[in-house]
């Protein structure tokens, strides 16, 4: 049975491997664009190794996508190769532990000394075994000698009892650490097995040799023998120290092996995912202010209508009636931009998009425990986006209903000021019910309207003229008197705004 890994384990490689790529997806964008659910769909059938690599690529948009895309293309074009690789990688799903903490955790400082051996040891995250570990063989030997001596000299029973208690105490002291390490060592063996089966990969012979050294002795591990070998001969503790020493000595090779194997598993998952799609395309890289998506759709939402989006040199202000699909459109564009950046493909008939970081602000809400109101939450997120916009590289900003936590006039004023700054430093796709923003942002944002045309959803130039908020009020069962009063107030306030 495949071990159920939590999201924290899937994210562990990305957390430990260091900051690379052209701008990582931040936490709020990760949630706003529904990337956890998307990653689960992508990684269906993959092991913890492949899912960790998919997470890394999606979050960082790196890992030499050209090489990965080449492998995915080859797997898509040859079903036999894909099936053979799937059979080899299937063993990875037996892993019950992730190995990144053993390979990529920031290295411990050497306990003492500054010689070459200490510096080499500090390159591994694993702590070195205690100095007395090299003398462990003496305890079982002394125990056996005392047992033999007790047959001829009864006082020898005393040191025999002392040694038996000492052996038991050592087992108890290291029991928890050995139990945690054993599944890691087994997962590393699975990794090395897959590595050793890749004929064209570097280090195949070393992988096979190292896998054999990490395995337990078959005699000592045999049923009925293992218990006695562990308790009286310390076989499990010796194996614990020996395998950790091997990982320390071969840490650099094991890291390269992990990247190879995890990359293969990720590429196989992508090929499996893409082969099941009805419509997708390889994305072309456009210039930094160009987004061309034809018949684009969201892979997590079945039954939604595909839309075309064309932007070149300007940002976009998107309006539309309530429930028409503006938020879905923003999530669709954001996810497709990230998929192109990480994997090289889009869920569209054709795509030409920039290779830029993507940041979203779509689900700000009150944080009662932290004493943060909705508007304060929106202000904090706006500050974060403005800080990201100051990075040397441009970015794409996906924003839904900015500053809805304050009154209309203040909302429009603050939104205009923030969006103008973001548009000057990146490409912005923003939706809002405050359509007056379209006029304020006209120099930097092209107005686009989501509407039904000939029974189909379409994205056309323009700004929403007929809102449906009050119509929905009536359709929801409110009394006619309430609806009429709402329309009277709306006309009066609209007149004041126009005259102002």
Buried (B, 14 or more C-beta within 10 A) or exposed (E): EEBEBEEEBBBBBBBBBEEEBBBBBBEBBBEBBBBEEBBEEBBEBBBBBBBBBBBBBBBBBBBEBEEBBEBBBBBBEEEEBBEEBBEBBEBBBEBBBBBBBBBBBEBBEBEEEEEEEBEEBBEBBBEBBEEEBEEBEEBBEBBBBBBEBBEEEEEBBEBBEEBBEBBEEBBEEBEEEBEEBBBBBBBBBBBBBBBBBBEEBEBBEBBBBBBEEBBBEEEBBEEEBBEEBBBBBBBBBBBBBBBBBBBBBBBEBBBBBBBBBBBBBBBBBBBBBBEEEEEBBBBBBBEBBBBBBBBBBBBBEEEBEBBBBBBEEBBBBBBBBEEBBBBBBBBBBBBBBBBBBBBBBBBBBBBBBBBBBBBBBBBBEBEEEEEBBBBBBBBEBBEBBBEBBEEEEBBBBBBBBBBBBBEBEEBBBBBBEBBBBBBEBBBBBBBBBBBBBBEBBEEBBBBBBBBEEEEEBEBEEEBBEEBBEBBEBBEEEEEEEEBEEBBEEEEEEEEEEEEE
